[in-house]
């Protein structure tokens, strides 16, 4: 069982955004996709989620996604886009229930509140989504996709979280919290594929990393194998050094463990 992308090609008019990219993500692991702006990260995730036209093949747990009905896909993987906007004043818990209705835990009405508790927002259940800050809204949407694939393994098959920049609007504490949630999902047997910008968080949390540059896969492997001076400098077009702190006059902030403190109890 795995998620495979084979020779993925995507074009926007005459511009080729992806040029034959392949990777394999395994259940029990967090697979990160990194690279500079315009390298094709979100485009690759769009192909993997079947949300845009592509050439090549994407396999999900041994089946070509082109042969699966939308409801079959929704039962096997949940997708978190970069941004989500709602035109109607749904409450937070109603938003999370949308995931429940799309996934495999529809007979478990307690799951939405459990998912909100997992992201530290159970006390926001009755607020309207439009009241939330950007970071709070991002965590609610994470709760929605968690509710959709609440059991990381169902009927002996892994479920998948496919996430586009899941920590982009969050402070460092909540970034660690979210990455811990993803690690827990993988440890329980599910699979995670996430587009990431923060290379430090990627090094802390990912089991394998795909580095993209100019629509091609530059490297793929364990963080220690691919997050190197040479590969990152080529990908980002600037001189980068790994594990080299800046001069003493420049603050250097890096968490030493991918864990977050529990949310304080609400009064």
HELIX and SHEET records of a PDB file:
HELIX    1   1 UNK A   41  UNK A   48  1                                   8    
HELIX    2   2 UNK A   65  UNK A   67  5                                   3    
HELIX    3   3 UNK A   70  UNK A   76  1                                   7    
HELIX    4   4 UNK A   92  UNK A  102  1                                  11    
HELIX    5   5 UNK A  111  UNK A  118  1                                   8    
HELIX    6   6 UNK A  122  UNK A  124  5                                   3    
HELIX    7   7 UNK A  129  UNK A  131  5                                   3    
HELIX    8   8 UNK A  134  UNK A  148  1                                  15    
HELIX    9   9 UNK A  172  UNK A  187  1                                  16    
HELIX   10  10 UNK A  199  UNK A  205  1                                   7    
HELIX   11  11 UNK A  223  UNK A  226  1                                   4    
HELIX   12  12 UNK A  229  UNK A  236  1                                   8    
SHEET    1   A 4 UNK A  15  UNK A  26  0                                        
SHEET    2   A 4 UNK A   2  UNK A  12 -1                                        
SHEET    3   A 4 UNK A  55  UNK A  60 -1                                        
SHEET    4   A 4 UNK A  63  UNK A  64 -1                                        
SHEET    1   B 6 UNK A  77  UNK A  80  0                                        
SHEET    2   B 6 UNK A 160  UNK A 164  1                                        
SHEET    3   B 6 UNK A 191  UNK A 195  1                                        
SHEET    4   B 6 UNK A  30  UNK A  35  1                                        
SHEET    5   B 6 UNK A 208  UNK A 213  1                                        
SHEET    6   B 6 UNK A 216  UNK A 221 -1                                        
SHEET    1   C 2 UNK A 153  UNK A 154  0                                        
SHEET    2   C 2 UNK A 157  UNK A 158 -1                                        
END                                                                             
